[in-house]
Amino acid sequence: MIPFENTWPYDIMMNDLYVPDCPFCGASNVLIPIRPKEIPLIQQGKKKLLVFPCCHNRVTIIDVDGDYLLATERLRKLGG
């Protein structure tokens, strides 16, 4: 089972990936340095180091679906 706390939503707009909010600093509409053409490579098992440009925090992305990025670490605070 995929741990929901390790996922973060994203959107594709005009060939760019955005997250609605940064999971670390809370910045809004953050353009992340992943291109849509990289998504199939990540889905096939290639890991991607994602450095958020707003606060320079890093996370390793291990999978992507149509709505969420899956990281190796917790991105959400659950239960409070």
DOVO-531529 format. One line per 8 residues: number of its first residue (from 1); for each residue x, y, z of C-alpha. Coordinates in pm, 1 decimal. Example, Ala and Ser with C-alpha at 12.3 -4.5 7.8 and 13.67 -1.06 7.14 Angstrom:
1 = 1230.0/-450.0/780.0 ~ 1367.0/-106.0/714.0 .
***
This chain:
1 = 0.0/0.0/0.0 ~ 127.0/345.8/-91.7 ~ 175.5/569.9/213.8 ~ -49.0/872.9/156.0 ~ 170.8/1090.7/377.9 ~ 453.1/1051.1/122.0 ~ 246.6/1194.2/-165.4 ~ 200.0/1549.4/-288.2 .
9 = -38.3/1676.8/-558.3 ~ 84.2/1841.9/-876.6 ~ -63.4/2000.8/-1188.9 ~ 65.1/2032.2/-1543.7 ~ 14.0/2373.7/-1704.0 ~ 166.5/2464.9/-2040.7 ~ 433.4/2189.2/-2024.8 ~ 539.9/2283.7/-1669.7 .
17 = 473.7/2105.3/-1339.9 ~ 344.1/2302.1/-1043.7 ~ 257.4/2207.5/-688.8 ~ -25.8/2407.5/-529.8 ~ 177.6/2459.8/-210.7 ~ 530.5/2373.4/-103.8 ~ 519.8/2099.2/163.2 ~ 812.0/2263.4/346.0 .
25 = 766.8/2643.1/339.7 ~ 405.0/2675.6/222.6 ~ 477.8/2890.1/-85.2 ~ 189.9/2889.0/-335.1 ~ 192.2/2771.5/-698.7 ~ 553.6/2653.3/-704.3 ~ 703.5/2566.0/-1042.9 ~ 904.6/2248.1/-988.0 .
33 = 1199.9/2138.5/-1203.9 ~ 1037.5/1828.2/-1351.6 ~ 919.9/1815.6/-1713.3 ~ 618.9/1612.5/-1827.6 ~ 849.6/1405.5/-2052.1 ~ 1033.3/1285.7/-1736.0 ~ 716.6/1135.4/-1584.7 ~ 734.6/805.4/-1781.5 .
41 = 1100.0/760.8/-1677.0 ~ 1008.9/807.1/-1309.8 ~ 717.0/563.4/-1350.1 ~ 962.0/307.2/-1491.7 ~ 1176.3/325.3/-1177.6 ~ 1417.6/616.2/-1226.0 ~ 1447.2/823.8/-908.7 ~ 1440.3/1203.2/-937.6 .
49 = 1590.3/1444.6/-685.8 ~ 1347.4/1734.7/-656.3 ~ 1482.1/2060.0/-513.1 ~ 1204.9/2305.8/-439.2 ~ 1309.5/2645.2/-580.0 ~ 1124.8/2839.7/-309.0 ~ 1313.5/2704.7/-6.1 ~ 1576.2/2464.8/-151.9 .
57 = 1448.6/2165.6/46.0 ~ 1512.5/1834.9/-127.2 ~ 1310.2/1520.4/-169.0 ~ 1356.2/1209.4/-383.0 ~ 1061.8/1128.2/-610.0 ~ 1020.7/754.5/-672.1 ~ 688.4/741.6/-858.6 ~ 430.4/964.1/-1025.6 .
65 = 69.8/908.1/-1124.4 ~ -176.3/1142.7/-1292.1 ~ -227.0/1353.0/-979.4 ~ 43.8/1285.4/-719.9 ~ 418.5/1268.8/-671.7 ~ 539.7/986.3/-444.0 ~ 845.8/1063.1/-231.4 ~ 1074.8/854.3/-14.4 .
73 = 991.3/1066.9/289.6 ~ 683.3/1206.9/459.9 ~ 547.4/1525.4/303.5 ~ 214.7/1547.5/489.0 ~ 138.0/1587.1/855.3 ~ -150.1/1354.2/933.1 ~ -376.4/1366.2/1232.0 ~ -306.9/1713.1/1352.8 .
***
